[in-house]
């Protein structure tokens, strides 16, 4: 928001920049941040369009309240001896000063332990001037053109990161039958009771043969794709569309799914087009003479054209190209 405010100011060499020419673009966590700007009363007038990639902006687990974050911060500071609840008082300023004296690398390492142990986690907060209302409940104004979507196999990379030995990017994946899948689902959704895990298995694997390893693996990946990105994307898109229609703003919400596997891809086929695979294509990586994939240039060019036409306000081009290139 600071950058968006500064760019058109007299202090910037971009002082002639018009708000109507600004497009916010974000992928994954960046996409969530871009979506939050749509919800923020402080920044909604600083841009005209938004591109949100692989980010369910309205997912209920994206933010935490100020009170929750403050409690986590106290617990975290206590690990370093920077907060002592028994001494009474708030101690916020003293805790901050104490933490500032610590090595940043140490803080980063201990934070990961703090999160992994389930003690707490640090996320964007709601309840302040930027995001007054919980993102899952906040209304969209519906006055911006938005592109929002995901790639076809979002979850495969996330599954790999959770179970690197079992679902390898190099070696053939281990064959997991339906009974064994309960263990992996339980590990992936450890916050759910067994009944919840079994419900997920039934929803995604009920019609699959007990030993159809490929289908079971894909169903497992799909659970992560849906829960982490895809369902949130469609819910966010639906809220945006409803707000646009209710306000009769004349703006559009364009939803996409990308399913393009690089022609130079060397990963196992089950991974497909996964989280982050679209980013090199959008930034023209295939054109790199040393490390680019020349065979990907045609698709990369089409994708760049769609995104840049949108950023320039050429909505008719988006409608014409979307069905042919993206969906």
HUWODA-V207634 format. One record per residue. N is the residue number from 1. PSI is psi as a letter, one per 30 degrees, with the letter a starting at -180 (* if undefined). OMEGA is omega in degrees with one decimal (none if undefined). D_CENTER is the distance of its C-alpha to the mean C-alpha in whole Angstrom. Layout:
n: [N & N]
psi: [PSI & PSI]
omega: [OMEGA & OMEGA]
d_center: [D_CENTER & D_CENTER]
//
This chain:
n: [1 & 2 & 3 & 4 & 5 & 6 & 7 & 8 & 9 & 10 & 11 & 12 & 13 & 14 & 15 & 16 & 17 & 18 & 19 & 20 & 21 & 22 & 23 & 24 & 25 & 26 & 27 & 28 & 29 & 30 & 31 & 32 & 33 & 34 & 35 & 36 & 37 & 38 & 39 & 40 & 41 & 42 & 43 & 44 & 45 & 46 & 47 & 48 & 49 & 50 & 51 & 52 & 53 & 54 & 55 & 56 & 57 & 58 & 59 & 60 & 61 & 62 & 63 & 64 & 65 & 66 & 67 & 68 & 69 & 70 & 71 & 72 & 73 & 74 & 75 & 76 & 77 & 78 & 79 & 80 & 81 & 82 & 83 & 84 & 85 & 86 & 87 & 88 & 89 & 90 & 91 & 92 & 93 & 94 & 95 & 96 & 97 & 98 & 99 & 100 & 101 & 102 & 103 & 104 & 105 & 106 & 107 & 108 & 109 & 110 & 111 & 112 & 113 & 114 & 115 & 116 & 117 & 118 & 119 & 120 & 121 & 122 & 123 & 124 & 125 & 126 & 127 & 128 & 129 & 130 & 131 & 132 & 133 & 134 & 135 & 136 & 137 & 138 & 139 & 140 & 141 & 142 & 143 & 144 & 145 & 146 & 147 & 148 & 149 & 150 & 151 & 152 & 153 & 154 & 155 & 156 & 157 & 158 & 159 & 160 & 161 & 162 & 163 & 164 & 165 & 166 & 167 & 168 & 169 & 170 & 171 & 172 & 173 & 174 & 175 & 176 & 177 & 178 & 179 & 180 & 181 & 182 & 183 & 184 & 185 & 186 & 187 & 188 & 189 & 190 & 191 & 192 & 193 & 194 & 195 & 196 & 197 & 198 & 199 & 200 & 201 & 202 & 203 & 204 & 205 & 206 & 207 & 208 & 209 & 210 & 211 & 212 & 213 & 214 & 215 & 216 & 217 & 218 & 219 & 220 & 221 & 222 & 223 & 224 & 225 & 226 & 227 & 228 & 229 & 230 & 231 & 232 & 233 & 234 & 235 & 236 & 237 & 238 & 239 & 240 & 241 & 242 & 243 & 244 & 245 & 246 & 247 & 248 & 249 & 250 & 251 & 252 & 253 & 254 & 255 & 256 & 257 & 258 & 259 & 260 & 261 & 262 & 263 & 264 & 265 & 266 & 267 & 268 & 269 & 270 & 271 & 272 & 273 & 274 & 275 & 276 & 277 & 278 & 279 & 280 & 281 & 282 & 283 & 284 & 285 & 286 & 287 & 288 & 289 & 290 & 291 & 292 & 293 & 294 & 295 & 296 & 297 & 298 & 299 & 300 & 301 & 302 & 303 & 304 & 305 & 306 & 307 & 308 & 309 & 310 & 311 & 312 & 313 & 314 & 315 & 316 & 317 & 318 & 319 & 320 & 321 & 322 & 323 & 324 & 325 & 326 & 327]
psi: [e & e & e & f & e & e & e & g & l & f & f & k & f & g & f & g & k & k & e & f & g & k & k & k & k & k & k & b & e & e & e & e & e & e & e & e & f & e & f & k & f & f & f & f & g & g & l & e & l & k & j & j & k & h & j & j & e & g & k & f & g & f & l & l & l & e & e & e & e & e & e & e & e & e & e & e & e & f & f & g & g & g & k & j & e & f & f & l & l & e & g & e & e & e & e & e & e & e & e & f & f & l & k & e & e & e & e & e & e & e & e & e & e & e & e & e & f & g & f & l & l & k & l & k & l & l & g & a & e & e & i & e & k & k & f & f & f & k & k & k & f & g & g & k & k & k & k & k & a & l & l & e & h & e & f & e & e & e & e & e & f & e & i & e & e & e & i & l & f & e & l & k & k & k & j & k & l & e & e & f & f & e & e & e & e & e & e & e & h & f & f & k & l & e & e & e & e & e & e & e & e & e & e & f & g & e & g & k & k & f & g & i & e & e & e & e & e & e & e & e & e & e & e & e & e & e & e & e & e & e & e & e & e & e & e & e & e & e & e & e & e & e & e & e & e & e & f & h & f & g & l & l & j & j & k & l & k & k & i & j & k & k & f & g & k & g & l & k & f & f & e & a & j & a & k & f & f & f & e & e & e & f & g & g & e & f & f & j & f & e & g & l & j & e & f & f & e & e & e & e & e & e & e & e & e & e & e & e & e & e & f & g & g & i & e & e & e & e & e & e & f & e & e & e & e & e & *]
omega: [177.6 & 179.6 & -179.0 & 177.8 & -175.7 & -173.5 & -178.9 & -177.6 & -178.6 & -179.3 & -175.9 & 175.1 & 177.1 & -173.1 & 178.7 & -178.7 & 178.4 & 178.9 & -178.3 & -179.7 & -176.9 & 175.7 & 174.5 & -178.0 & 178.9 & 177.7 & 177.5 & 178.6 & 177.0 & 176.3 & 176.0 & 179.3 & 178.6 & 178.1 & 177.8 & 177.3 & 175.0 & -178.1 & -172.9 & 177.2 & -178.0 & -175.7 & -174.2 & -179.3 & -175.8 & -178.6 & -175.2 & -174.5 & -179.6 & 171.0 & -177.3 & -176.8 & 172.7 & -176.2 & 173.6 & -172.7 & -173.8 & 176.2 & -175.0 & -177.7 & -176.2 & -176.8 & 174.3 & 179.7 & 179.1 & -179.5 & 179.9 & 179.9 & 178.6 & 178.9 & 177.8 & -178.8 & 178.1 & 179.0 & -179.3 & 179.6 & -179.5 & 178.8 & -179.7 & -175.8 & -178.0 & 176.9 & 178.4 & -175.8 & -177.1 & -179.5 & 178.1 & 179.5 & -178.4 & 177.6 & -174.8 & -176.9 & 178.7 & 179.4 & -180.0 & 179.9 & 178.9 & 179.8 & -179.6 & 180.0 & -178.0 & 176.5 & -176.0 & 179.1 & 177.9 & 179.7 & -179.1 & -179.1 & -179.0 & 177.9 & 179.2 & 176.4 & 178.7 & -179.2 & -177.7 & 179.7 & -179.9 & -179.3 & -179.0 & 177.4 & -176.5 & -177.9 & 173.0 & -178.7 & 169.6 & -177.8 & 177.0 & -176.6 & -178.0 & -178.7 & -174.4 & -174.0 & 175.2 & -175.3 & -179.6 & -178.6 & -176.3 & 179.5 & 173.5 & 177.9 & 178.2 & -176.3 & 179.7 & 169.0 & -175.5 & 165.3 & -179.3 & -179.8 & -173.4 & 173.1 & -169.5 & -173.1 & -177.2 & -169.0 & -174.5 & 178.0 & 179.3 & 176.5 & 177.8 & -178.3 & 180.0 & -176.6 & -172.4 & -178.5 & -176.8 & -178.8 & -173.3 & 173.3 & -175.8 & -179.0 & 174.8 & -178.8 & 177.7 & -180.0 & -178.3 & 178.3 & -173.6 & 179.6 & 179.7 & -177.4 & 179.0 & 178.7 & -176.8 & 175.4 & 178.9 & 177.4 & -177.7 & -178.9 & -173.9 & 179.2 & -179.4 & 172.6 & -178.6 & -179.7 & 178.7 & 178.3 & 179.5 & 177.8 & 177.1 & 179.6 & -179.5 & -178.1 & -173.4 & -171.9 & -174.2 & -175.4 & -177.2 & 176.8 & -175.6 & -176.5 & 173.6 & -169.9 & -178.3 & -179.1 & 178.5 & 178.2 & -179.8 & 177.7 & 177.5 & 177.4 & -177.3 & 177.5 & -179.5 & 177.5 & -176.9 & -173.5 & -175.4 & -172.4 & -164.4 & 180.0 & 178.5 & 178.1 & -178.5 & 177.5 & 177.7 & 179.8 & 178.9 & 178.4 & 178.1 & -179.2 & 179.0 & 179.3 & 179.0 & -179.8 & -178.7 & -179.6 & -178.8 & -173.3 & -178.3 & 179.5 & -177.8 & 174.3 & -173.6 & -175.8 & -178.0 & 165.9 & 178.3 & 177.4 & -178.6 & 177.9 & -178.5 & 179.5 & 178.0 & -177.2 & 179.4 & -180.0 & 176.6 & -174.1 & -176.6 & -179.2 & 177.6 & 174.4 & -171.5 & -175.7 & 177.4 & -177.3 & -177.9 & -173.4 & 178.1 & 179.9 & -178.5 & -178.3 & 172.4 & -179.7 & 179.3 & -179.4 & 179.7 & -174.7 & -176.7 & -174.0 & -179.6 & 177.2 & -174.5 & -178.4 & 179.8 & -175.5 & -179.2 & -179.8 & 178.2 & -179.2 & -179.6 & -179.4 & 177.6 & 179.5 & 178.9 & -177.5 & -177.8 & 175.4 & 177.5 & -179.2 & 178.9 & 177.3 & -179.5 & -173.5 & -179.4 & 178.0 & -179.8 & -177.3 & -176.9 & -173.2 & -172.0 & -176.0 & -176.2 & -170.3 & -167.3 & -172.8 & none]
d_center: [19 & 22 & 21 & 21 & 24 & 26 & 26 & 28 & 30 & 34 & 33 & 31 & 32 & 29 & 31 & 32 & 29 & 28 & 25 & 25 & 24 & 21 & 18 & 15 & 12 & 9 & 6 & 3 & 4 & 7 & 6 & 6 & 9 & 10 & 10 & 12 & 14 & 15 & 16 & 18 & 22 & 22 & 20 & 20 & 23 & 22 & 20 & 21 & 18 & 14 & 12 & 9 & 7 & 5 & 3 & 6 & 8 & 11 & 10 & 13 & 11 & 9 & 13 & 16 & 19 & 21 & 24 & 22 & 20 & 24 & 25 & 23 & 24 & 27 & 27 & 25 & 28 & 31 & 30 & 31 & 34 & 33 & 33 & 36 & 35 & 39 & 40 & 39 & 38 & 34 & 34 & 31 & 33 & 34 & 31 & 29 & 32 & 33 & 29 & 29 & 32 & 31 & 29 & 26 & 25 & 27 & 24 & 21 & 23 & 24 & 21 & 19 & 22 & 22 & 19 & 20 & 23 & 21 & 23 & 20 & 17 & 15 & 13 & 13 & 16 & 17 & 21 & 22 & 23 & 19 & 18 & 21 & 19 & 17 & 14 & 14 & 18 & 18 & 19 & 18 & 21 & 21 & 22 & 20 & 19 & 16 & 14 & 11 & 10 & 9 & 12 & 14 & 14 & 10 & 12 & 15 & 13 & 12 & 15 & 17 & 16 & 17 & 20 & 21 & 25 & 24 & 22 & 23 & 22 & 25 & 28 & 28 & 26 & 28 & 29 & 28 & 30 & 29 & 31 & 29 & 26 & 26 & 26 & 23 & 21 & 23 & 21 & 18 & 18 & 20 & 20 & 22 & 26 & 27 & 28 & 24 & 23 & 26 & 25 & 22 & 24 & 26 & 24 & 23 & 26 & 29 & 30 & 29 & 32 & 32 & 33 & 31 & 29 & 27 & 26 & 25 & 23 & 21 & 21 & 19 & 16 & 16 & 16 & 13 & 11 & 12 & 11 & 8 & 7 & 10 & 12 & 9 & 9 & 13 & 14 & 12 & 14 & 17 & 17 & 17 & 20 & 22 & 22 & 23 & 25 & 27 & 27 & 28 & 27 & 27 & 23 & 21 & 18 & 17 & 15 & 15 & 14 & 15 & 17 & 19 & 20 & 22 & 25 & 26 & 23 & 25 & 23 & 24 & 23 & 21 & 18 & 18 & 16 & 13 & 9 & 10 & 13 & 13 & 13 & 17 & 18 & 17 & 18 & 21 & 21 & 24 & 26 & 27 & 30 & 30 & 27 & 25 & 26 & 28 & 28 & 24 & 26 & 26 & 23 & 21 & 24 & 23 & 20 & 20 & 23 & 21 & 18 & 21 & 23 & 21 & 20 & 24 & 24 & 26 & 24 & 27 & 26 & 23 & 24 & 27 & 25 & 22 & 24 & 25 & 22 & 19 & 20]
//
